Amino acid sequence: MKTITLLLMSALLLVGTTTALATDIPDGAIITERIWNDCPTSVITSVNNYATMVSIHEQKQFCGAGWGSRHNWRFAQGGVAQNFANGDGFRFCADLTISGTGSGEAGLNLSPWWSQAVDGVFMCNANTGEISCWGGRLPFYSFTVEHGLTYTLGVTVHMEITYLPNMLSSTNPGTVEYTLVMGGTPYSSGQLAFDEGNPAEDPPYGVWGILNDAQAGGYFLHTLQEGDPDGFVLVEWADICFEDLGTVANEDATWGQVKTLYR
């Protein structure tokens, strides 16, 4: 009888709980230069002091035709870019500063499996001032439209992306929240729901979330310069953070379900 009581008490502690398996924590970052490379003669200097600072400095981006160059960094384990599962819950952040005499955009990435190097951006555009989130699997949100915020070259902003898989279902899909701190004031998108992924791709990628084999980190798009051939842009991501928020939840057990185990 004592054993049964102890078992019931242990089971009671599990009622209403969810899965708490851990998302793998990155142990570093890797930088990839020239994903787009319309100016092969530009000079790039990258610094990887994860998690204190990752920076990419590009100058002499003075070529004729083309669009520009694109670079990124990714959370990594053992020197390899880390893939995240649809059911992984996590939050990541950085303090972003874009400075220099050139033009471009930079920010955070949460990229889908089919475009791990590019799509899915939380963007600060130093040319237009726009601050917005879009692309890949990410629900669209504009801090410029919703809050009247714009980015100015040389300003440091704090950026966060929080992904919660929830139940990965049509009634309880995964959500993402974008957070921006500018001038000491925090602004949030609130939790935005993901739509359904392509059912024909499940398996292996899943639906109702970021999908399996997503990658996360930061990016820098440097548009081709005109005028000053020695112009440059420096992008810095400081105080980078990553927090495990657990994996996809299980349906809550009920006390009635627990009691049936011991009849």
N, C-alpha and C positions, 0 to 999 in steps of 0.2 A: 504493500500500500504506500509506503514511504517512497519507493522508487517511482511509482506511478505519479504521485504528487509532484515529485521533483521534475519528472518529464513534462507534466502539465504546466508547471511554472516556467520551464525553459521554453516550451512552445508558446506560452502567452507572451513572452518577450519578443517573439518573432512576429506576432500579429501586427499587421499594418506596416511592417518594414518592407524595404525594397532591396534589390541586389546592390551590393557595395563593392563589387570587383573594381580594381583600380585601372585607370587609364595609365599606360606607360609614360613615365616622366622623361622628357628629353634630357640628355646629358651634355648637349652642346648645340651648335648651329653650324650649317655649311652655307657658304656664299657661292652663288653661281653668277658669273659675269657674262654679258653679251648674249643673252637669250635672243634679243633682237640686236642687230649689229650693223646699222646703216652708216656708221663712221668707224671703220676698223683702225684708223690712225689716232683715235682719241687715247688719252692717257688715264688709266684707272688705278686708284690706290684703295684697296680694301683692308679693313681692320676687323678682326674677329676676336673680341675679348668677351664672348658670351659668359655670363648674362649681363655684365656691367655695360658693355657697349658693342654694337656692331655698326660699322660705318662704311659707306661707299662714296668715294670722291672721284669725279670724272671731269677732266678739263680738255681743252683743245677739241671740243666736239664741233668742229668747223668743217663740215663736208658739204658737198653739193646737194644732189637729189636724195630723197629718202625721208624717213619719219623721225628716227632717233634710235636710241639704244635702251634696252631694258635689262635690269639686273634684279636678283632677289636673294634672300636668305631663307633658309628653312630650319625649323626645329629638327634635331637629329639625335640619333643614338649610334654610338660607335662610328661616327664619321659618315653615316648614311642618312639621307633624308627620311624622316619618320612618316609612315602612313597611319592615318587615324581611321578607326572604324565608325560606321554609322551609329553604333550604340555607345560610343565613347562620349562622356560629358567632360568638358574642360573649359577653362577660361585662360586667355593669354593677353598680355598687355605690353606696352612700351611707351616711352616718352620720345616723341618724334620731333626732330628739327630739320627743316630744309633751309639751307643757306647758300649764298653764292651770287654770281652775276648772270648765270644762265637761267634756263626755264625748264620746268618739268613738274612731275607729280610723284608722290610717294605715300606710303602708309602700310597697313597690314593686309595680309592675304589669308583667306580660308578657301582653298582652291579644290575643285572637284577632280575626280579620278581622270577625266578625259582632258583636263587642262591643268595639270599639277603645277606648272611653272608660271602661269599667267592669270587666269580668271579668278573672280571672287575677291573684290577689293573693298577696303575701307580707305577711301582716298582723300588726301589733301592735295589740291591742285594749286601750285604756286603761281600759275599763269592767270587763271580765272578766279581763284579764291574759293572755288566750289569744294565743299566737304560732303561726301556722299558715299553710300555703300551699295554695291551692285555687282552683277556678273556671276557666272557659274551657277551655283545653287543658292546664292544668298538672296533673301528678300530685299527689295529695294528700300532705301531710306535716305533722305537728304536732310542733313543738319542745316544746310543753307536755306532750304524751303521751310522746314518746320520750326527753326529757331533763329533764322536770320544771321547765321554764323558764316564767316568767310575766313580763309587762311591767308596770312601775310608772310612773305619770305622772312626767315629769321626767327619766327615765333616758335616756341616749344609748346606742344600740346600732348596731353596724355590720352592714349587710345586703348580701348579694351574691346575684345569680342568674347562673349560668353555663349557657349553652345550647350543646350540641354536636350538629350534625345527623347525624354519623356517615354511614351509608350510606342513611338514610331508607328502611329496608326492614324487613320483619317479623323478619328474623334479626339485623339491626343497626340498630335504630331510633334516632331522636334521643333525647338524654338531657338532663335538667336537674338541676343541683345547687344547693341552697339552702344558703347559709352565713350563720351568725349569730355575731357576736362580742359577748358580754355579760360585763361585768366583767373584760375582758382575756382571757377564755377562748373559743376558737373552737369552734363546734359545726357539724356538717355533716349533711345528709341523705344524702350519698353520691349517686352518679349514679342517677337514677330514669328509667326508660324511658317514652317516650310510647306510647300505644296508637294504633291506626289511625284516621285521620280518615275522613270519609264518602267512600267511593270514587266516589260519584256527583258529588262536587265536585272531582274530580281528572281533568283540569284544571278550573279554573285554580289550585286552592289546594294541591294535594299531599296527602300522607298521612305518618304516622309522625313527626310533629314539630310545631312551632308553627304550621305552615301559612303560606302567603304572606299578605302584608299585615298581619302582626302589628305591634303598637306596644308600646313600652316606656317606662317612666318611674316616676312615683310617684303616690300618691293620698291623699286625706284625706276621710273620712266623718265629719261632725259631726252627732251626734244632737241633736234638739231638747232644750232645757234646761227645767228647772223650778226655780222659786225665784228665784235671782238674775238679774234681767234684764240685768245688766251682765257676766255671766259670759263667758268666752272660752276658745278653744283656739288654740294656736299650734303649727304643725307645721313643723319645719325639716329639710331634707335638705342636709347639708354634705359637702364633699369628694366630690362626685359623680364617678364614673369610668365610662369606657366603653373596652373593649378588644376589638379585632378578633381573632377566633380562626380566621379563614379560612372558606372555604365547604365545602360537602359534598365528601367525599373521593371520589376515583376508586378503582376496584379496583387493587391493586398489580400492576405489571407483573412478569413473571418474566424471568430471564436467557434462558430458552429463547425467549420471545417476542421479546426484543431481537435475538437472533442471527438469527432468521428475516428480519429487516429487511435483512440484509446478505448473504444467500445469492444 
